[in-house]
Amino acid sequence: MLSAARSNRFFALTILPVLAGLILLAASPTIVAAGRPVAVASAKSSGGSSTGYDISYPQCGGPFPTNVAFGIVGVNKGIVFSPNPCLGTGNGPSELAWAGGVKAQLYANTGNPGPNLSTHWPNGQTSPRQCNTTASPGADTVNCAYDYGWNAAADSYQTAVRAYISLGLAPAGATSTPQANAWWLDVETGNSWRTNVTLNVAALQGAVAYLQSADVVDLGFYSTQQQWNQITGGSLAFDVHPSWVAGATTVRQARDNCGRGAFTGDVVALAQYFAKGFDANIRCQ
């Protein structure tokens, strides 16, 4: 999702992964060294505000937004299979604690780099799909892309679980989050995707399937219509999932985005814009 230190990358589809979070709209001065002492203002205390904020690894060390109605935090360090070092008790104040702890909304990066560019690409995997097995040969297939998305989401989910354990909000050895968080899948051209949109959709379907297997009920997608079209071909395969729309620089533009069609085909639930050096969000529903 777009966060205060992310670089705007709406237009360039790339096969190579980039280390970034949500479409960053804020300028780099908002990034503070992790070692700097910062008071953590929890997103749980909104003080009457109706505005939510999302942060991720670029905001490691703080400061974090204050007067927050709801908080959303990225579990990855810009790409899949890469944990946000500030999610739990890592480098500096916990972003998960800021976002509300057990009530935090979470987002995970997605991608589909293919077998030649990822050391995490499945090979010989038999569940949930057969990937490059005797029964289903071939490493660059819909099944393998599905497994990759499943595995990436599983890794992101377990990253969140470990963060909860580190904060003492889940017991040692836990395999699930303390309660079912709302999750968002971050779909941006800045991550690694194939030109074959069918494979990209399969990877996203695998990610959705894993999170649903982990009892995640509130699940949506973060993107823009342009990026969604480029990555998925404008797929409506996820039309039961809400959209979190990026791209606005003002609250007025965000409100306009609330009234536009959802790129997933469902509803626009959140619209993001830039405010006070961070990525702010308004509820549309």
Steps between C-alpha positions, in 0.01 A plus 500: 500500500607854451683635798672815596837406365399307192598609152225554247530219248167491326629451151794263475429128497813315599610140520754579769391554860540842655535564869204723569171501678166646394516766237704747699368849473688671778846639478806326639548739795225308679738207537685512829793289608387197694721581795336835572280502813141561395182502705255253353149635454258212466245502222250375757448852639345706224389801701194536280684477168339312212828470310708183494865464404720226361870455567764240428876446507587848359364644826719279720604693808217750465359747544161343433170674421292620794128562549425188298157341458643172373844368418625277220851359498704316239640165608767489227807700413368597159506157338370154587710270720653804669378597850449856617771530769287744702179300506551352846778552752769557241674817389340782696138543609255232391289601204256222580446643847448846347237361262291365786659167588244224465262740324752616240426470133785337308620508144731267312696542181428276204683404182560238234863503385506158334746214547805675356503796736399366840680268738161447666335359190330166574643184349349159560234645729189285520264717705287699458584447130739267319802701382763338280418149613467178303125551497531866401833572327625849429627774730342797324134409529176628647530242778850616592395865500209408728735318738738796498220736603386255768853464638561875499178569689583223747837659565341843550240358735761322711703821509199665663463209744865528605456874555201437725701245696788747541257756643353249744163518325516136392648206692831345406447238233182661368424434133221753459444864585311573824189590302407518135648825370385677188760435227578685178702364210722767348495474119747744344707511184808569712511134598585209269234392251473305178365635173262201504218637714347153542805398702479818705135438581586144603764629744245736655245220520754291690561786744128544559453127550774481762365790704151354484642168622639697797146619580548851363154627414556871431726495196545766233745634242707817485581644158393749235283422200795551266730269690226241547433501127869463420562217744173304481352614171214660694400164648167470681606171661509680836168682477394394849795687651504877564746744349733737680573766241835678485617797297336808654710786634216686676201399709272643232652270239468209744129575543465505123666158487243373749235573240674324214466134409706251697782341301413161649135535397375507860490828697756768581552463874796733553661784307852616569650848477802691628472697824743632760794309356320165505255294299153570638183305427128567510226242524269496200246252636 
